[in-house]
Amino acid sequence: MVATSPRDAAGSRSATIERRLRSHRLSAPAATIAEAGRHMLATQGQEFWGGRWALAARTRGTPRLSDVDAALDRGELVRSWTMRGTIHVIPPEDLGWVLSLTGERQIRGAAAVHRREGIDDAEAALAEVAARSALAGGGRLTRAELFAVWEAAGVSTAKQRGYHLLTRLSMRLVLCQGPVVPREAGPSREQYFVLVDDWIGEHRAPADPLAEFFVRFTASHGPVGARDFAWWSGLPLGVARSAAAAASDRLVIVDDQPEPQYVTTDAAPRRSATPSVVALPPFEEYYLSYADRTVPCAPEFLAAVGPSMNGIVRPILVARGQVVGVWTHSVAVGRHADDPVPELFAPGAASDADVAAALDRYRTFITG
């Protein structure tokens, strides 16, 4: 291992932040929502508004919520449980091969919960038959409507059974979340469930899915190491290292601290004129996707961002690549037009004007 001086370490960290901002399309925004989604591959989105803002924040201009919803309605992006038992926004053509790597592992990880809820293979098969029958021919159902279908078929959705049936069938590539369910006078909070076979016209099949997974993660998050990929993907560290080795001809090592740090051989997105402060959503990829989150966030502020005891990761304010605060905002009907409220970790960490501009861009998004 190569020893580094404090100055070398500071320079390395600065270079990492600069490259990650470009990799994340935060300093090199994409032309469209769909392009941002394709670049990121899988964007964390269990908070539906947050996943949509994550993509809009990575897109040029002043994209609106309606722009993201239109991309979902056109089938340019879908949402599903792609890894770690967590919902991500993903290009439809990539869903199949990603789940070929992560789906069964996620289901095995939920085995104890399934046993507790009384969900076995026979019960899941009955739920699948009922869902396919109800959704055949391009149908779409809300979660409540699909649960009603299952109840009518003798499949109980009591307690957490309905949710776990949804995740299991989604991980098995039967269901995904497609068009947005309209919500009167406010931002929608859900999508319709559709059959993958009907909604997704073409699945992409890379020659080496594991290598492709590492390359796509590196392109959108790099510099990264195998431990970062293992955390992000939910795959074991040994598998992550095998993925890096399989992809080695498409990677470049830019640092070796604390382990090899990779970027792709492709040119990074070109930096453009972007604000010095950006407001990013809860469960933000720029913060959450790494084994070591102290690169973008000082250690003393990690607890203020999360994950907290209840698993929540708060929306963040990022100034020149550094997390300098958090912010709050309600997406309830009527309150979604209120001003977001910032909370800086230290006075002067970012100017009031820059913070206001970042939050105003979000407010334009959520009300549009």
C-alpha positions as CSV (number, residue, x, y, z in Angstrom):
1,M,0.0,0.0,0.0
2,V,1.3,3.4,-1.0
3,A,1.7,5.9,1.9
4,T,0.3,9.4,1.3
5,S,1.0,12.7,2.9
6,P,-1.9,14.8,4.3
7,R,-1.5,17.1,1.2
8,D,-1.7,14.1,-1.1
9,A,-4.7,12.7,0.7
10,A,-6.5,16.1,0.5
11,G,-5.7,16.3,-3.2
12,S,-6.9,12.7,-3.8
13,R,-10.2,13.5,-1.9
14,S,-10.7,16.7,-3.9
15,A,-10.1,14.8,-7.2
16,T,-12.6,12.1,-6.1
17,I,-15.3,14.6,-5.3
18,E,-14.8,16.4,-8.6
19,R,-15.0,13.2,-10.6
20,R,-18.0,11.8,-8.6
21,L,-19.9,15.1,-9.3
22,R,-19.5,14.5,-13.0
23,S,-20.1,10.7,-12.8
24,H,-23.4,11.5,-10.9
25,R,-24.4,14.1,-13.6
26,L,-24.5,16.7,-10.8
27,S,-21.9,18.9,-12.5
28,A,-22.5,17.5,-16.0
29,P,-26.3,17.2,-16.3
30,A,-28.0,15.0,-18.8
31,A,-30.1,16.3,-21.7
32,T,-33.3,14.4,-20.7
33,I,-34.8,12.6,-17.7
34,A,-34.5,9.3,-19.6
35,E,-30.9,9.9,-20.3
36,A,-30.2,10.6,-16.7
37,G,-32.0,7.4,-15.7
38,R,-30.0,5.4,-18.3
39,H,-26.7,6.8,-17.1
40,M,-27.5,6.1,-13.4
41,L,-28.8,2.6,-14.2
42,A,-30.6,2.2,-10.9
43,T,-31.6,5.3,-8.9
44,Q,-32.8,4.7,-5.4
45,G,-36.5,5.7,-5.1
46,Q,-38.4,4.2,-2.2
47,E,-39.6,7.8,-1.6
48,F,-41.3,8.2,-5.0
49,W,-41.0,12.0,-5.1
50,G,-37.3,11.7,-4.1
51,G,-36.4,9.2,-6.8
52,R,-38.1,11.5,-9.4
53,W,-36.2,14.6,-8.0
54,A,-32.9,12.6,-8.1
55,L,-33.3,12.3,-11.9
56,A,-34.5,15.8,-12.4
57,A,-31.6,17.2,-10.4
58,R,-29.3,15.4,-12.9
59,T,-31.0,17.0,-15.9
60,R,-30.4,20.3,-17.7
61,G,-32.7,23.3,-17.3
62,T,-35.6,23.3,-14.9
63,P,-37.4,19.9,-15.3
64,R,-40.7,19.5,-13.7
65,L,-42.3,16.6,-11.9
66,S,-44.7,16.3,-14.8
67,D,-41.6,15.7,-17.1
68,V,-40.5,12.7,-15.0
69,D,-44.0,11.4,-14.8
70,A,-44.3,11.6,-18.6
71,A,-41.1,9.6,-19.0
72,L,-42.6,6.9,-16.7
73,D,-45.9,7.0,-18.5
74,R,-44.1,6.5,-21.8
75,G,-42.3,3.5,-20.4
76,E,-38.8,5.1,-20.7
77,L,-38.2,4.2,-17.0
78,V,-39.8,1.8,-14.6
79,R,-39.5,1.3,-10.8
80,S,-38.9,-2.0,-9.1
81,W,-37.1,-3.8,-6.2
82,T,-33.8,-4.2,-8.0
83,M,-31.3,-4.7,-5.2
84,R,-31.0,-4.8,-1.4
85,G,-34.8,-5.2,-1.1
86,T,-35.0,-1.5,-2.1
87,I,-37.0,0.2,-4.9
88,H,-35.0,1.8,-7.7
89,V,-35.9,3.7,-10.9
90,I,-34.3,1.8,-13.8
91,P,-34.4,1.7,-17.6
92,P,-36.8,-1.0,-18.6
93,E,-34.4,-2.7,-20.9
94,D,-32.0,-3.2,-18.0
95,L,-34.4,-4.6,-15.5
96,G,-34.2,-8.2,-16.5
97,W,-30.4,-8.7,-16.5
98,V,-30.0,-6.8,-13.2
99,L,-32.6,-9.0,-11.5
100,S,-30.9,-12.1,-13.0
101,L,-28.0,-11.1,-10.6
102,T,-29.9,-9.8,-7.6
103,G,-33.5,-11.2,-7.7
104,E,-33.0,-14.7,-6.2
105,R,-30.6,-13.4,-3.6
106,Q,-33.2,-10.8,-2.5
107,I,-35.9,-13.5,-2.2
108,R,-33.6,-15.7,-0.2
109,G,-32.8,-12.8,2.1
110,A,-36.5,-12.4,2.8
111,A,-37.1,-16.1,3.5
112,A,-37.6,-15.7,7.2
113,V,-40.1,-12.9,6.7
114,H,-42.0,-15.0,4.1
115,R,-42.1,-17.9,6.5
116,R,-43.5,-15.6,9.2
117,E,-46.1,-14.3,6.9
118,G,-47.0,-17.7,5.6
119,I,-45.9,-17.0,2.0
120,D,-44.6,-20.2,0.3
121,D,-44.0,-21.1,-3.3
122,A,-47.6,-22.3,-3.7
123,E,-49.0,-19.1,-2.3
124,A,-46.8,-17.0,-4.5
125,A,-47.8,-19.1,-7.6
126,L,-51.5,-18.5,-6.8
127,A,-50.8,-14.7,-6.5
128,E,-49.0,-14.8,-9.8
129,V,-51.8,-16.5,-11.7
130,A,-54.3,-14.0,-10.3
131,A,-52.1,-11.0,-11.2
132,R,-51.5,-12.3,-14.7
133,S,-55.1,-12.9,-15.3
134,A,-56.2,-9.4,-14.0
135,L,-53.4,-7.6,-15.9
136,A,-53.3,-9.5,-19.1
137,G,-53.5,-7.5,-22.3
138,G,-51.9,-4.3,-21.0
139,G,-53.9,-3.9,-17.9
140,R,-52.8,-1.7,-15.0
141,L,-53.9,-1.7,-11.3
142,T,-53.1,0.3,-8.3
143,R,-51.7,-1.5,-5.3
144,A,-55.1,-1.4,-3.6
145,E,-56.8,-2.8,-6.7
146,L,-54.2,-5.6,-7.0
147,F,-54.6,-6.5,-3.4
148,A,-58.4,-6.7,-4.0
149,V,-57.7,-9.1,-6.9
150,W,-55.6,-11.3,-4.6
151,E,-58.2,-11.3,-1.8
152,A,-60.8,-12.4,-4.3
153,A,-58.5,-15.2,-5.4
154,G,-58.1,-16.4,-1.8
155,V,-54.7,-14.9,-1.2
156,S,-54.6,-12.9,2.0
157,T,-52.9,-9.5,1.9
158,A,-53.3,-9.0,5.7
159,K,-50.4,-7.3,7.6
160,Q,-47.4,-7.3,5.4
161,R,-48.4,-10.2,3.1
162,G,-49.5,-8.0,0.3
163,Y,-46.3,-6.0,0.3
164,H,-44.1,-9.1,0.3
165,L,-46.1,-10.7,-2.5
166,L,-45.5,-7.6,-4.5
167,T,-41.8,-7.6,-3.9
168,R,-41.5,-11.3,-4.6
169,L,-43.3,-11.2,-7.9
170,S,-41.4,-8.1,-8.9
171,M,-38.1,-9.7,-8.1
172,R,-39.2,-12.7,-10.2
173,L,-39.8,-10.3,-13.1
174,V,-43.6,-10.8,-13.2
175,L,-44.6,-7.2,-12.1
176,C,-43.1,-3.8,-12.2
177,Q,-44.3,-0.3,-11.5
178,G,-45.1,1.7,-14.7
179,P,-47.5,4.6,-15.4
180,V,-48.1,7.2,-12.7
181,V,-51.4,7.1,-10.8
182,P,-52.9,10.7,-11.1
183,R,-53.4,12.6,-7.8
184,E,-55.7,15.6,-7.7
185,A,-54.0,18.9,-7.0
186,G,-50.7,17.5,-5.8
187,P,-47.8,15.2,-6.7
188,S,-48.7,11.6,-7.3
189,R,-47.6,9.2,-4.7
190,E,-47.8,5.9,-6.6
191,Q,-47.6,4.0,-9.9
192,Y,-49.7,1.4,-11.5
193,F,-48.5,-2.2,-11.4
194,V,-48.2,-3.8,-14.8
195,L,-47.0,-7.1,-16.2
196,V,-43.3,-6.9,-17.2
197,D,-44.1,-9.1,-20.3
198,D,-46.6,-6.5,-21.5
199,W,-45.0,-3.2,-20.4
200,I,-41.4,-3.9,-21.3
201,G,-41.0,-4.5,-25.0
202,E,-37.3,-5.4,-25.1
203,H,-34.8,-6.7,-22.5
204,R,-31.1,-5.9,-22.9
205,A,-28.8,-8.9,-22.4
206,P,-25.1,-8.0,-22.0
207,A,-22.5,-10.6,-22.8
208,D,-21.3,-10.6,-19.2
209,P,-24.0,-9.2,-16.9
210,L,-21.8,-9.1,-13.8
211,A,-19.0,-7.2,-15.5
212,E,-21.6,-4.8,-17.0
213,F,-23.1,-4.2,-13.6
214,F,-19.7,-3.1,-12.2
215,V,-19.0,-0.9,-15.2
216,R,-22.4,0.8,-15.1
217,F,-22.0,1.4,-11.4
218,T,-18.6,2.8,-11.9
219,A,-19.6,5.1,-14.8
220,S,-22.4,6.6,-12.7
221,H,-20.7,6.7,-9.3
222,G,-16.9,6.5,-9.8
223,P,-14.3,6.6,-8.5
224,V,-15.5,3.5,-6.6
225,G,-14.0,0.3,-5.1
226,A,-15.3,-3.2,-4.8
227,R,-16.6,-2.6,-1.3
228,D,-18.7,0.3,-2.7
229,F,-20.2,-2.0,-5.3
230,A,-20.8,-4.8,-2.8
231,W,-22.8,-2.4,-0.6
232,W,-24.7,-0.8,-3.5
233,S,-25.6,-4.0,-5.3
234,G,-26.2,-6.2,-2.3
235,L,-23.8,-8.8,-3.7
236,P,-21.0,-10.4,-1.6
237,L,-17.6,-8.8,-1.5
238,G,-16.0,-11.7,-3.3
239,V,-18.5,-11.5,-6.1
240,A,-17.9,-7.7,-6.3
241,R,-14.2,-8.3,-6.7
242,S,-14.8,-10.9,-9.3
243,A,-17.0,-8.3,-11.1
244,A,-14.2,-5.8,-11.1
245,A,-11.7,-8.4,-12.4
246,A,-14.2,-9.4,-15.2
247,A,-14.5,-5.7,-16.2
248,S,-10.8,-4.8,-15.9
249,D,-10.4,-4.1,-19.6
250,R,-13.1,-1.3,-19.2
251,L,-11.7,0.2,-16.0
252,V,-8.8,2.4,-14.9
253,I,-7.4,2.5,-11.4
254,V,-7.1,6.1,-10.3
255,D,-6.2,5.6,-6.6
256,D,-5.3,2.7,-4.3
257,Q,-6.6,4.0,-1.0
258,P,-8.1,2.2,0.8
259,E,-8.3,-0.3,-2.1
260,P,-8.2,0.1,-5.9
261,Q,-10.5,2.9,-6.9
262,Y,-11.9,2.7,-10.4
263,V,-13.3,4.9,-13.2
264,T,-14.2,3.6,-16.6
265,T,-12.1,3.9,-19.7
266,D,-14.9,6.0,-21.3
267,A,-14.6,9.7,-21.0
268,A,-16.4,11.2,-18.0
269,P,-19.4,13.4,-18.7
270,R,-18.2,16.9,-19.6
271,R,-18.6,19.4,-16.8
272,S,-20.9,22.3,-17.5
273,A,-21.9,25.5,-15.7
274,T,-23.9,24.4,-12.8
275,P,-24.8,25.9,-9.4
276,S,-22.3,25.6,-6.6
277,V,-25.1,24.3,-4.3
278,V,-27.6,21.6,-5.1
279,A,-30.5,20.3,-3.0
280,L,-30.7,16.5,-3.3
281,P,-33.4,14.0,-2.2
282,P,-33.7,11.6,0.7
283,F,-31.7,8.3,0.1
284,E,-29.5,10.2,-2.4
285,E,-27.2,8.1,-4.5
286,Y,-24.3,10.6,-4.2
287,Y,-24.3,10.1,-0.4
288,L,-25.7,6.6,0.2
289,S,-24.0,4.5,-2.4
290,Y,-20.6,4.1,-0.8
291,A,-19.0,2.0,1.9
292,D,-17.3,5.2,3.2
293,R,-19.6,8.2,3.3
294,T,-17.1,10.5,4.8
295,V,-15.8,11.5,1.4
296,P,-18.8,13.8,0.7
297,C,-19.8,14.3,4.4
298,A,-17.7,15.1,7.4
299,P,-17.9,12.3,10.0
300,E,-19.5,14.6,12.7
301,F,-22.5,15.2,10.4
302,L,-23.2,11.6,9.3
303,A,-25.8,11.0,12.1
304,A,-27.7,14.2,11.1
305,V,-28.1,12.8,7.6
306,G,-28.8,9.1,8.4
307,P,-29.6,6.3,8.1
308,S,-31.3,7.1,11.4
309,M,-32.8,4.5,13.8
310,N,-35.8,4.2,11.6
311,G,-33.7,3.8,8.4
312,I,-34.5,7.3,7.1
313,V,-31.8,9.2,5.1
314,R,-32.7,12.9,4.9
315,P,-32.6,15.2,1.9
316,I,-29.2,16.9,1.7
317,L,-27.7,20.2,0.7
318,V,-24.4,19.8,-1.2
319,A,-22.0,22.7,-1.8
320,R,-19.1,22.1,-4.1
321,G,-19.4,18.3,-3.5
322,Q,-19.6,18.5,0.3
323,V,-22.7,17.8,2.3
324,V,-23.3,21.0,4.3
325,G,-26.8,20.6,5.5
326,V,-30.2,19.0,5.2
327,W,-33.6,20.3,4.3
328,T,-37.3,19.4,4.8
329,H,-40.4,19.8,2.7
330,S,-43.9,18.2,2.6
331,V,-45.4,16.7,-0.5
332,A,-48.9,16.7,0.9
333,V,-51.5,18.3,-1.3
334,G,-51.4,22.0,-0.7
335,R,-48.3,22.0,1.4
336,H,-46.1,20.9,-1.6
337,A,-46.2,24.5,-2.7
338,D,-44.7,25.7,0.6
339,D,-41.0,26.8,0.7
340,P,-38.6,24.0,1.6
341,V,-36.7,24.7,4.9
342,P,-32.9,24.4,5.0
343,E,-30.8,23.5,8.0
344,L,-27.0,24.2,7.5
345,F,-24.6,22.2,9.7
346,A,-22.4,25.3,10.2
347,P,-23.0,29.0,9.6
348,G,-21.5,30.2,6.3
349,A,-21.1,26.7,4.9
350,A,-23.0,28.0,1.9
351,S,-24.4,31.4,1.1
352,D,-28.1,32.1,1.7
353,A,-28.5,33.0,-2.0
354,D,-27.0,29.8,-3.2
355,V,-29.1,27.7,-0.8
356,A,-32.3,29.6,-1.8
357,A,-31.6,29.1,-5.5
358,A,-31.1,25.3,-5.0
359,L,-34.3,24.9,-3.1
360,D,-36.2,27.1,-5.5
361,R,-35.2,24.8,-8.4
362,Y,-36.7,21.9,-6.4
363,R,-39.8,23.9,-5.6
364,T,-40.3,24.6,-9.3
365,F,-39.9,20.9,-9.9
366,I,-42.4,19.7,-7.3
367,T,-45.1,22.2,-8.3
368,G,-44.8,21.7,-12.0
